[in-house]
Amino acid sequence: MLLSELFEPPVLRLRLLHAARGAYDRPIGRLITTDLLEPGNYLNGGELVLTGLVWRRSAADSETFVASVSERGATTILAGAALLDGIPDDLIEACRRHQVTLVEVPTEVAFADVTEYVAAAGSADTGARLSASLVRQRQLLSAMASGRSLDELTARISTEIGHDCRVVTSTGRHVVPGPGPLDEDTLDAITRRFLTADRTPAVADASGTAYSLFPIGSGLGNRLTAWLLVVEGDHTQWSRAHVEAVQELCAIAALDRVRRDEGRLALRPLVADALALVESGGSQAEVATRLRQAGVHSDRPMAVAVAELRDDGPLEIALTILEDVALTVGPAVVATGRDGLLVALLPSSAELPALLRRAFGRISPGLAKARLTVGISGETTADALTGALEEARFAQRAALAGRGRVSVVTSDEVASHVLLLATVPDDVRRTYAHRVLGPVLEHDRRTRADLIATLDKFLAWSGSWSRTAEALHLHVNTVRYRIERIEQLTGRDLSRFEDRVDVFLALKSL
């Protein structure tokens, strides 16, 4: 039911006092009758709020009432004129400020008449929607049973509602690209919003474009493994029929996911056998055969990734995430290694590390206190997988030294101080860091002099005064003073290579 339909029956004689933008064509939800001053806790959004203004004791009460209604998403207030012999100007002004539509219910019209009309109209709408929904569900299920792909069904609903639909995963993989894949920045914004939203469906803003995010099933009870339907536009402004069409597509997509998951699960024993052969040093011919059976092109260059997700539920969640990311880079296999870590054999490319960093990084907002660490080997072939696997394990151990929720390290990177520090116990690293930089840290704590930040930039720019000053937006003399103070506190001469190495390693050990 649209708001404009409320003004059709002459018996109600409703009078519009203020119309918010797009009010007439906006669908309305249930009708709530209240005389509470702050009814927001009892609203979910989209309601018609019918009130006799019993709550109003002063002009300030109008602002309190309208703000409470607006914050919860209700867009229309129907105010009875009987109690105050009219609608006070302060209520009209509050509705203008909060862009809430205000309608006057005349003194001679009973609230029961308004309630009965809305209920009757709602029942008629509901019956029509249910009938249309049932027909659409049968058509979608029939189309799916006859072999129509999820891409085709998604395109059909996109045309029906006039909004482009796509199916993506929490790591940004396009299951159904719709009219075309979304760019990387848009995917970042969408997945971040989906993983952090208090409830779904939610609306994400990406470069000024609104996207409605509808969950598809519930994965493993974790948004990290979920699929989501991304629809261009703000669903809170759509008709109920369009929202229901999208929800029906979500139900069909959930069935499609189950089918795909069954195929993936069927491959896991083959993948596990192939990995076991690699780790046990099986013959090259047998390893190649098992890899081909698992769907890997064993005659092409590969890379190995080793991953661990700590403190975030069962291993199955981490396995599903890694399998999803692996699908973004091509034919790949994922299994659990002998040490309990997850192992993926991936097609190699120069872009692989960047692709994995971005995909894994997208789930970072949903990790809470968990940490994901990933190590990636260099390019290898089927006959050298054992060495590549050790490389990846070494890189994963180096990733454990990272500070973020997601840390991805390549084998190239562990040929540096990162590898050295990763092999040193945490307590030893912390003790070393505080012995070298403890006085500087204490000085910063007391004076907020930013000596540590200056030292970090100074070492990053190889001791260049001018570049450090430019990077920190400071005068060169200020940088010189801070470095001299650091030398006094640490007893190190930062012009000497040996002392600079000591301080650099201490800084990286913090």
N, C-alpha and C positions, 0 to 999 in steps of 0.2 A: 504494500500500500504506500502511495506517495503522499506527501504532505498536502499537495494541492487538492487531493480528493476530500480532505476534511471540510473544505469550504463549499462543496457541491450541495449537500442537503440543506434546503432553506430553513428547515425546522431548527437547526442548530444556531444559525445566525452568528457564527464565529467571526470575529473581526481581527485582522492582522495589524498589529502595532509596530512590529519590527521584523524584517526578514533578513536572516543571515545569507551570505553568498551561496547561491545554488539551492536555496531552501525548498523551493517549490518542487523540484525534480528529485529531491532526496528521499529515499525509502525510509520509512519510520518503523520502529520496532514496537515492543509492547508498551502499554500505557501503565504508568505508575501514579497512584494518588498518594500525596504526602503533604504534611504540614510541618515536617521537621525543618529546622533552620539550616542544617547541613545534611542533606540526604545522600551525599555522594557515596557513602559506604554501601548503599543499597542499589547502586546503579552499575550496569556493565557496559553501557554505551548504546546510543541510538534510540533511547526511550523517549516517549512523550511524558513529560512530567506535569501532572494535573494538580493544582494547588489552590486552596481557598484563601491563601495569604494570612492564615492564622499566626504564622511565625513572625510576621512583621511588627516590630515594636518601634523601630526608628528607621530613618533613611539608610543608615549604615547596614541594617539587616539585609537590604536588597543586594548589596555587593557580596555579602557573605553567602547568601542563598545561591545566587547566579554563579559565583565562582565555584562553589561546591558541585553544582550541576555540570558546569562546563568542563571541569577537570576530569570528570568521569566519562565524558564523551556523549552525554545526552545533549541533543541539539535543539530541542523545542520545549518551551514552557507554555502550558495552557493555564492562565490565571483567571480565577473567578472574581467578578467585579462586585459581588453582593456584599461582602463584609465591609469593605472600605468605600463602598458606593463609587467604584471606579478603580482604574489601575493607576497607582502613584507614578509620578514622573521619574522618581529615583530608580524604580524597577526597570522602566524603559531604558534609561541611560545605562544601567548595569548590563542589560542585554546587548546594547550596542557595543559596549566596551569588550565584551567577551564573545561577540558574534554568535549569540544564541537567539533563535527565533522566538518571538513573544506573540501569543494569541490571546485575545480577550474572550472569555466566556460570559455572555450577558447575564444580568441578574435573574431574568425570567427563565433561563435554561438550566435544568438540573444536571449535576455532574453525571447522574446515572444515564441520562440520554446520550451524553458524549461517550461514556464508557461502553454502552451497548452498541453504538454505531461502530466504534473502533473494533470491538470484539467481533461483530458480524462481518465487517469488511475483512478483518484478519483471517477469519475462518474460511471465507471464500477464497482469499489469496492462498491460504495454506492448502486447500483442496486442489486448486489449480496447479500449484507448484508441485505437490506430491504426485499428481498425475503426470505432469511433464517430466518430473525427475525419474519416475518409474519407467517411462518410455525411453528416456535417454540412457538409463542404466542398462536396459535390455539391449538397446542398439550398440552401446559400447562393448558389452560383454559378448554379444553376437559377433561384432566385428573382430574382437580379439580372438574368439574361438575359430574364426574363419581364416586366421593367419595375418590379420592386419597388424602392422607394427605399432609400437608405442609412439613412434614419430608421427605416423599418420593420424592416430587418435588425438595426439596433442595438437596437431595442425587443425584438426576438425573443431576442437573446443576453442582454439584461438580465433578461428573465423566466426564461431557462434557468438562469442562474448565481445569481440572487437579488441582484444588485448593479446599481444604476443606471449606465448607460454614456452618455457624451457624447463627441463629437468636437469638439476646439477646435484653434486654431492658436497659434503661439508669441506672437502679438500679442493673444491673448484672444478672437478671433472665434469664435463658435459656428457650426460647420458642421452639427452635429447637436446640438440643445439637450437631447435626451433628455426627461426629465419636466419640465424647465424650465431656463432659463439659470442659470448660477452667478452669484453676486453679484461685484461688482468686486474686493473684497478677496480673495475666494477665488481668483479668476482671477490676481490678482497673485502670490499664494503658489504657485500651481500652475505658472505659467510660469517664475517665478524658479527653482523647484526643478528643473524640466525642463531649463532652459538651463545650470544649474550642476552637475547630477549627474555623478559620475564615470562611471556606467554606467546603462543603462536595461534593463528597466523600473525605475522608482524610485518611492518613496512620499513624498508630500507631506502635511504637516499644515496644515490651515487651520481655525482656530478650534476645535481639538479633534477635527476629523473627518479621518480618513485617506483619501487618494485615491491610487490606483495609476495611474502614468503609463506608458503603452505607446507607443513611437514607431510611427508609421504610415509605412512606407517610410523614405526618408532625405532627402526633399525634393531639394535640389541638393547633397547631401553636407554640409549645414549645418543645425544645429538651428534657426537663425533662420527658416528657410523651411519647417520641418516641420509636419505635423499630428501630434496626439497623441490617443490614446484615454484619456479620464479615467474611471476606474471607482471608485465609492465603495467603500472598504474596503482592507485591506492584503493584497495578493496573496500575500505570503509565508505567509499563514495559510490559503490556499485549497487545495482539492484540485488535483492536476495536471490533471484533466479540465477544471476551470473555467478554469485558466490557458490551456490549449490552446484552449478555445472563444474566449477573448478574443483570442489570437494569430491565430486564423483570421478573426475579425472585422477585425483590423488588416489582414490580407492583402486582404480584400474591399474595405475602405475605401481601400487603396492603389490598387486598380484603379479605384475611383470617382474618386479624385483625378486619375488620369491622364486619364480622360474629361473631367473639368471643365477641367483644364489645357489640353487640346487645343482646347476651345472658346475659352478665354481667349487662347491663342496665335493662333488664327485671326482674332481681332478686332484684334490689334496693328497690322497694316498700315493698317486703317481709322482707328485712333486716331492713328497717326503722320501720316497724310494730313491729318486734321482739325487737328492741332496745327501742322503746317507751314503750313496756310492761315491760321491765327490769327497766326502769327509773321510771315508775309509780307504781312499786311494784306489778305487775300482779302475778297470781298464778303460782306456779312452773310448773304444768302440761301444762298450756297454753304457758308459755315461752319456755318450751322444745319442744312443737309441732311447734311453729313458727320458732325456730332455725333449727329444722330438715327440715322444708320446705325451708329455706334459704340455706340449704346445710351444716350446721354445725353438727358435732357429739356431741350432747349435753350430752351424757353419758360419755364423756372423759374429762380429766383435760383440763382447758382452762386458758388463760391469757387475760387481757384487755389492749389494747394500746390506748392512747388518744393523738392526734397530732394536731398541728396548724402550718400552713405556712403563715407567715406574709409578706405583701408587695410584692407579686409575682403573680399578676393576679387573675383570678376568683377562687372560691372555687373548681370548677370542676378539676382544675389542681392538687390541693392537694389531692382531693378524688381519682383521677386516680393513683397518685403516691402511696398512701397508699394501694389501691387495688392491685397494682402490687407487692409491697413488701409482702403483705399478701399471695399472691399466691406462694411465695417462701417457705413458711413454712407449707403449707397444706391447707385443707378446712378451709376457714375463711370468715367472713362477715365484711363489712365496711359500716358505715352510718354516718349521721350527728346527733350529740347529741342535746339536748335541749338548750345547751349554745352556739351552733354554732361550737363547736369543733368536730373534726372527731374522731370516735370511731371504733376500730377494735376488734372483738372477734377472738382470735387465738388459735390454739392448743398449749398447754404448753410443754416446754422442757427445760432442763438445758442450752441448747445452744441458746435459743430464744433471750435473750438480745444481745449476740454477733452477731447473724445473723442480727438483726434489725439495730444495730449500723453500721455494715459494709455496708448493703444495702442502708440505708439512707445516710451514709457518702459518697457514690459514687456520689450522685447528688450535693454534696457541691460545686464543681467547677462551676456548672451552675446556682447557686442561686443568683449571683450578690449581691445585697444589702438585699436580703430576708433572713429570718431566719426560720428554721424548728425546732420545739421543740416537743419532744415525751416523754410521761410518760408511764411506763409499770407496771402493777400490779404484785403481786405474783400469784402463781398457785391457781386456784379456780375451783368451779364446777357450774353447771347451777343454783343451788339453792342459791348460794352466790354471784351472779354476781353484785348485787347492791353495796355491800361493795367493791368488786374488782374495780368497776367503779370509786368509790370515791378515792380509792388508786391511780389509774392511773391518775386521775385529779390532785391529790395532787402532784404526781411525775412530771406531766407536768408543773405545776406552778413552781416547783423547777428547772426544765430544763430552764425556762425563765431566770434564773440567770446566765446561762452559757454564755460564750463569743464567741463561735464559731458560724459558720453559721448553723451547725447542732448540736443539743444537745439532747442526749437520757439519761434519768434518770430512774432507776428502783425504786420500792417501798422500796427495801432494803436500797438503798442509802439515802432515805429521812429520815431514822432513825438516821441521823447524823447532823453535823453543816450545811449541804446543805439545809435541810428543814428550819432550823432556819433562815438562811440568806435569803432564798427565800420569807419568809413571812414578811421581813422588807422592807419598802419602799426604792426605789433607792436613794433618796436624803438623807435619814437617814444613809444608809450604807456608802455612799460617805463621808458624814460629819464625821462619826465615823472613817473611815479609814484615812482621812487626819488629824484628830486631833491626832491620835496615831502615824502615820507614816509620817506625813507631813514633819518634819525636815529631815528625812532620804531620802525621795523622792527629796527634794530640794538639799540636799548634793550630791546625785547621779547625778542630773541634772547639777550641777556646776562642779563636779570633775570626773564624770564617774567612780566612785569607786566600782560600782556593789554591794553596800551594800544590796539592796533588793534581788538580786539573791542569795547572800550568806545567808541571813536570811531564804529564802525559803528552801534552801537545809538543813540548820541547823535544822529547825523545822521538815522537812521531815525525817531526820535521828535521830529524838528524842534527839537532843542536843549533838550528838557524834561529837567531834572535828575531829577525824581521818577519819571517814566516809565522813564527809563534805569536808574535805581537798582532799580526794581521788576523790570524785565526781566532784569537781571543778578544779582538777589538781593544787592544791595550797599547800604550806607548811602549817603545822598545826599552826605555829606562825602567819601566815598571817590571817588565819581564826579567831584565838583568837583576833587579833588586830581589825578586822572588827566587830566582835560581841561586843567587848568592846565599839567601836565607836557608834554602834547602841544603846547600853544601855545608853550612854551619851546623845545621841540626843533625845531619847524617854523618858528618866527618868524611864525606866523599868529595872528590874533585871531578866534576862532570866534564871536564875537558880531557880527562884520562879515559881511554877506552875501557880498561878493566873496571874502573869504578862505575862507568856508565852502564856496563853489562850487569853489574851487581844490582844497581838501582832498577834497571829495566826488568830483570827477572823478579825482583821483589814486587814491583808494581803489577806485573801480570799474575802474581801469586795471591793478590788481595782477594 
